[in-house]
């Protein structure tokens, strides 16, 4: 049986529930059965605390299942499940729809799923290619710029930062339409999100106190004037009349424990994919329709 995670955190689990003890009384359940049922109930309400459940019902919950599922639901992941490679494969194969298995995946909107897939495809197509030395990427960066202003005639050899036009183009391809601020500077849509947005990214949060999700934008200041900016600095800036600041945002395409995987443009003159602790960023732009 497959399920969705309605909770605020990015909980993703796949586990095998033991065969229930034949009985009409819930009290006849074994500790392991009670533990799995507790987790299932937590998932359904969005109030998941694997660590407390393990302490209450014992580590036997995951011994015997952890190894073969590559699942670790203990202190090292702050009580949040990590979906291991074995489980990822089994979900793709439909294995978790088999009787006796319970899977939990984050519910995402069509826009988010399209954005993540589109951005991943873009990375797969252009990774390891240099902005100016590679003819294919040079022309593709021209497409990014045309999405902002077709009169510029810029491409990968133009000495202009193109990370924001990369994000803007991914938004266009994913179907953001008029619900996003397409701009050559990240500051424009960071500011817009702080001030209510346009229907997609309608709010901004301190990433250190938030739960990043797929499709969210992870942002920070850049250059020596803004690299040290904290969330409070962005908040004060957002409450004043708009003024450009040097900044950078990447698209979140995966989450593993306290680390996020992002794809962005103009990183080392390439379309790049990185897995970093969320503390490497400062501001989280939250997609509204998740």
C-alpha positions in Angstrom: 0.0 0.0 0.0 1.4 3.4 -1.0 0.9 6.6 0.9 1.7 10.2 0.9 3.4 12.3 3.5 1.3 15.3 4.5 3.7 16.5 7.2 5.9 19.5 7.2 9.1 17.5 7.0 10.4 15.6 4.0 9.6 12.2 5.4 10.2 9.3 3.0 10.1 5.7 4.2 9.7 2.3 2.9 9.4 -0.6 5.4 7.9 -4.0 5.7 5.2 -4.5 8.4 5.3 -7.9 10.1 2.3 -10.2 9.6 -0.2 -9.2 12.3 -0.8 -11.6 15.1 -4.1 -13.4 14.5 -6.5 -11.7 16.9 -9.5 -9.4 17.0 -7.9 -7.4 19.8 -5.4 -4.6 19.1 -3.9 -5.3 22.5 -2.7 -8.6 21.2 -0.3 -7.0 18.8 3.4 -7.6 19.4 5.7 -4.6 20.3 7.0 -4.7 16.7 3.5 -4.6 15.3 2.5 -1.8 17.6 5.6 0.2 16.6 4.8 -0.1 12.9 1.2 0.9 13.5 2.3 3.9 15.5 4.6 5.0 12.7 1.8 4.6 10.1 -0.5 6.7 12.3 2.2 9.4 12.7 2.7 9.5 8.9 -1.1 9.9 8.4 -1.2 12.9 10.7 2.1 14.4 9.6 3.5 14.1 13.1 6.4 11.8 12.6 9.0 11.1 15.3 10.8 7.9 14.5 13.3 8.4 17.3 10.7 8.4 20.1 8.9 5.4 18.5 12.2 3.4 18.5 12.8 4.3 22.1 9.2 3.3 23.0 9.0 0.0 21.1 12.6 -1.0 20.8 15.3 -1.2 18.1 13.8 -4.4 16.9 11.5 -2.2 14.8 14.4 -1.6 12.3 16.8 -4.5 12.9 16.3 -7.0 10.2 14.7 -4.3 8.0 17.3 -1.6 8.1 20.0 -3.5 6.3 18.1 -4.9 3.4 16.2 -1.6 2.9 19.2 0.6 3.4 17.0 2.5 5.8 18.4 4.3 8.8 15.8 5.9 11.1 17.8 6.7 14.2 19.7 9.6 15.8 22.0 10.2 12.9 19.0 11.4 10.8 17.4 13.3 13.7 14.5 10.8 13.8 13.6 11.4 10.1 13.6 8.5 7.7 16.1 8.4 4.8 15.0 6.6 1.7 17.9 4.4 0.8 19.0 3.3 -2.7 17.4 -0.1 -2.2 14.1 1.4 -1.4 14.3 3.9 -4.2 14.8 1.0 -6.6 11.9 -1.0 -5.2 9.5 2.0 -5.3 10.4 2.5 -9.0 9.7 -1.1 -9.6 6.3 -0.9 -7.9 7.5 -3.3 -5.2 6.1 -1.1 -2.4 2.6 -1.6 -3.8 2.9 -5.3 -2.8 0.9 -6.6 0.2 2.7 -6.1 3.5 4.7 -3.0 2.5 4.0 0.6 3.4 5.7 3.4 1.5 5.6 7.0 2.3 6.5 9.7 -0.3 6.1 13.4 -0.2 3.0 14.7 -2.1 4.1 17.2 -4.7 2.2 19.2 -7.2 2.4 18.8 -11.0 4.4 22.1 -11.2 7.0 20.8 -8.6 7.4 17.4 -10.2 7.8 19.0 -13.7 10.3 21.6 -12.3 12.4 18.9 -10.7 12.3 16.6 -13.7 13.0 19.5 -16.1 15.9 20.8 -14.1 17.4 17.3 -13.7 17.1 16.8 -17.5 18.8 20.1 -18.1 21.7 19.0 -15.9 22.0 15.6 -17.5 22.2 17.3 -20.9 24.7 20.0 -20.1 26.7 18.8 -17.1 30.5 19.1 -17.5 30.2 21.4 -20.4 31.8 24.9 -20.2 29.8 28.0 -20.8 31.9 29.3 -23.7 34.2 26.5 -24.7 31.3 24.2 -25.5 29.2 25.3 -28.5 26.1 23.4 -27.3 26.0 25.0 -23.9 27.0 28.4 -25.3 23.9 28.4 -27.5 21.7 27.1 -24.7 22.7 29.9 -22.4 21.5 32.2 -25.2 18.1 30.6 -24.8 18.2 31.4 -21.1 18.8 35.0 -21.9 16.2 35.2 -24.6 13.6 34.1 -22.0 14.3 37.4 -20.3 15.0 39.7 -23.2 15.3 38.6 -26.8 17.0 41.8 -27.8 20.1 41.2 -25.7 21.7 38.6 -28.0 23.7 37.2 -25.1 25.1 33.7 -25.0 27.6 31.6 -23.0 30.6 33.7 -24.1 29.0 37.0 -22.9 30.7 38.1 -19.7 27.4 38.2 -17.7 26.4 36.0 -14.7 23.7 33.6 -16.0 22.6 31.8 -12.8 19.4 33.7 -12.4 18.4 33.4 -16.1 19.0 29.6 -15.7 16.5 29.4 -12.8 14.1 31.7 -14.7 14.2 29.4 -17.8 13.6 26.3 -15.7 10.5 28.0 -14.2 9.3 28.9 -17.7 9.7 25.3 -19.0 8.0 23.9 -15.9 4.9 26.0 -16.6 5.2 28.9 -14.1 3.7 31.3 -16.6 3.0 34.7 -15.0 3.4 33.4 -11.5 7.2 34.0 -11.3 9.4 37.0 -11.7 11.7 36.2 -14.7 14.8 38.2 -14.2 18.6 38.2 -14.7 19.1 38.8 -11.0 18.1 36.4 -8.2 17.3 39.4 -6.0 14.1 40.2 -8.0 12.3 37.0 -7.2 13.8 36.7 -3.6 12.3 40.1 -2.9 9.0 39.1 -4.6 8.7 36.0 -2.4 9.3 38.0 0.8 6.5 40.3 -0.3 3.7 37.9 -1.2 4.8 36.4 -4.5 2.7 35.9 -7.6 1.1 32.6 -7.0 4.0 30.1 -6.7 6.8 31.3 -4.5 4.7 33.4 -2.1 6.9 33.3 1.0 10.5 33.2 2.2 11.9 31.6 5.4 15.0 31.1 7.4 16.4 27.9 5.9 18.0 26.9 9.2 14.6 26.8 10.8 12.7 25.3 7.9 12.2 21.9 6.2 13.4 22.3 2.6 11.3 20.4 0.0 11.7 19.5 -3.6 11.2 22.5 -5.9 12.0 25.1 -3.2 14.7 27.6 -4.0 17.8 27.7 -1.7 19.4 31.2 -1.7 22.2 33.1 -0.2 24.1 36.4 -0.7 27.2 36.5 -2.8 30.3 38.8 -3.3 32.0 40.2 -0.3 29.2 42.7 0.4 26.4 40.2 0.8 28.0 36.8 1.3 27.9 37.2 5.1 24.2 38.2 5.1 22.0 36.3 7.6 18.3 35.8 7.2 17.6 38.9 9.3 19.6 41.0 6.8 17.4 39.7 4.0 14.3 40.4 6.0 15.2 44.0 6.7 16.1 44.5 3.0 12.8 43.0 1.9 10.9 45.5 4.0 12.4 48.5 2.2 12.0 49.8 -1.4 13.5 47.3 -3.8 17.3 47.6 -4.3 19.4 45.1 -6.1 21.7 42.9 -4.1 24.2 40.3 -5.3 22.7 36.9 -4.5 22.4 33.3 -5.8 19.7 30.7 -5.8 19.6 27.0 -6.7 16.7 24.6 -7.3 16.3 21.8 -4.7 16.0 18.4 -6.5 16.6 16.0 -3.7 16.8 15.8 0.1 18.8 13.3 2.1 18.6 13.8 5.9 20.0 17.3 6.7 21.5 17.7 3.2 19.9 19.0 0.1 20.9 18.4 -3.5 20.5 21.5 -5.7 21.0 22.3 -9.4 22.1 25.7 -10.5 23.6 27.6 -13.3 26.9 29.5 -13.7 28.6 27.4 -11.0 32.2 27.0 -12.1 30.9 28.2 -15.5 28.6 25.2 -15.8 25.2 23.8 -15.0 26.1 22.1 -11.7 24.6 19.7 -9.2 25.8 19.8 -5.6 24.8 18.1 -2.3 25.4 20.4 0.6 24.2 20.9 4.1 21.3 23.3 4.1 23.4 25.6 6.3 25.3 26.5 3.1 22.3 28.6 2.2 20.4 31.3 4.1 16.9 31.9 2.6 14.4 29.3 1.5 11.8 30.4 -1.2 8.8 28.2 -0.6 6.6 27.0 -3.5 3.0 27.6 -2.5 1.2 24.7 -4.2 3.1 21.7 -3.0 
